[in-house]
């Protein structure tokens, strides 16, 4: 099935980081398990609150209450910055980023700036022209603030941006910002992902720069695109 993402040019690409550009799943699981044990949080409570793509301070406040949230959030940040073992770029990411003009892409993440830096350095990600973190906005995903700011920092209209995400909260934020959406099934291998185009991995697409902007193409021999709305 065709998708509008494949039929139009874009001025810029706004990438989520965890689960989209880098695989940090194992490190996240280790850190949050340690944190939950320290704070008397059960596994069931953690799973129920830990919607992928949400900012950590929001999850922490939901689990421990406002009175203890600041100290508890500082602790999970400490754990996550210290543990970047196994954080690597996902398949297809190095080649995809290498082919993009530097001024035409940004990273927009729910991480704090220190954690974003720790993970992108560990994975060896290329330096983005713009980096938007949870520290830069008043409201995290699924609010549109982060993607609106990402487009602003690149000097483009959000309506001319493609957001690449792996999580429902991030996709909701992108839609609210007026961006087109491409979802990868790294952290949500099954079930619906509300996006203009859904692919298993970024190795399934290529993005080329032309005189009219950036265009998304399906890789030859890759799995067919899925459009889910």
GIWO-V86245 format. One record per residue. RES is the residue in one letter. OMEGA is omega in degrees with one decimal (* if undefined). Layout:
# GIWO-V86245
RES;OMEGA  RES;OMEGA
This chain:
# GIWO-V86245
X;179.7  X;-179.7  X;176.7  X;177.1  X;-177.4  X;-171.1  X;-175.4  X;175.4  X;177.5  X;176.6  X;-176.3  X;176.8  X;177.3  X;-175.6  X;159.6  X;-178.3  X;-176.1  X;179.8  X;179.3  X;176.0  X;-177.5  X;173.8  X;178.8  X;-171.7  X;-176.6  X;179.4  X;178.5  X;-178.8  X;179.7  X;-175.6  X;-178.6  X;175.6  X;176.9  X;-179.2  X;-179.1  X;178.2  X;179.9  X;-173.7  X;176.8  X;179.1  X;-179.6  X;177.3  X;179.7  X;178.1  X;-178.3  X;179.4  X;-178.1  X;-176.5  X;-167.7  X;173.0  X;-175.7  X;179.3  X;178.3  X;177.0  X;-178.7  X;-179.7  X;178.1  X;178.2  X;-179.4  X;-178.5  X;178.8  X;-174.9  X;-174.2  X;-178.6  X;-174.0  X;-175.9  X;-178.6  X;-169.5  X;-174.5  X;-179.2  X;-179.3  X;178.0  X;177.9  X;-179.1  X;-179.8  X;176.6  X;178.2  X;-179.6  X;-174.5  X;177.2  X;-177.1  X;-174.9  X;174.9  X;179.0  X;177.2  X;177.2  X;-174.8  X;174.4  X;179.1  X;-178.4  X;177.7  X;-173.5  X;-177.7  X;-178.7  X;-178.4  X;-178.9  X;-179.4  X;-178.6  X;-178.0  X;171.8  X;-174.1  X;-176.2  X;-171.8  X;177.7  X;-179.5  X;170.9  X;179.7  X;-170.1  X;174.2  X;175.9  X;166.1  X;-179.4  X;179.7  X;-179.7  X;177.0  X;179.1  X;-178.3  X;-176.6  X;-178.4  X;175.5  X;179.5  X;-178.3  X;-178.6  X;178.5  X;173.1  X;-179.2  X;179.6  X;173.2  X;178.9  X;175.9  X;177.3  X;179.6  X;178.6  X;179.7  X;-173.4  X;-172.7  X;178.2  X;-177.4  X;178.7  X;176.0  X;17.6  X;172.8  X;-174.7  X;-170.5  X;-173.2  X;-178.8  X;173.6  X;179.2  X;178.0  X;177.7  X;179.4  X;-178.0  X;175.9  X;178.4  X;-178.4  X;176.9  X;177.4  X;-180.0  X;178.4  X;-178.4  X;168.8  X;175.3  X;177.0  X;-170.9  X;175.1  X;-169.1  X;178.8  X;-179.4  X;179.1  X;177.7  X;176.8  X;177.9  X;-180.0  X;178.7  X;180.0  X;178.7  X;-179.9  X;-178.5  X;167.8  X;-172.5  X;172.5  X;-178.2  X;172.9  X;-175.2  X;180.0  X;-178.8  X;177.5  X;-175.1  X;-179.6  X;178.4  X;-175.5  X;168.7  X;-174.1  X;-176.4  X;177.4  X;179.2  X;178.8  X;177.7  X;179.3  X;-177.5  X;177.3  X;173.2  X;179.2  X;178.5  X;168.6  X;-179.9  X;-177.5  X;178.9  X;178.9  X;-178.2  X;179.7  X;179.4  X;-177.9  X;178.9  X;179.7  X;177.6  X;172.2  X;178.2  X;176.5  X;179.4  X;179.5  X;178.1  X;-179.6  X;179.5  X;176.4  X;174.4  X;179.9  X;179.5  X;*
